[in-house]
């Protein structure tokens, strides 16, 4: 059973580091579904943005402990994917797949 690409890729991960990677090494960062794997991410990016993907690296990000008064809580765990595009492909603009 194939999944909808919008269920695999949740949102772009836009930070200073991801912006620098996008400009320097043609890598784009996304927040992905916690149960997604590299193959699903590659297929989803290729289908949504109509580009060819060279490689995918996945990183698990643990949630941070937060405090509100005397109550302790924790933000949710997340999963990021760094997607490297093949040479010659157009750079992904995030508003294209909306």
Buried (B, 14 or more C-beta within 10 A) or exposed (E): EEEEBEEBBBEBBBEEEBEEBBEEEBBBBBBBBEEBEBEBBBBBBBBBBEBEBBEBEBEEEEEEEEEEEEEEEEEEEBBBBBBBBEEEBEEBEEEEBE
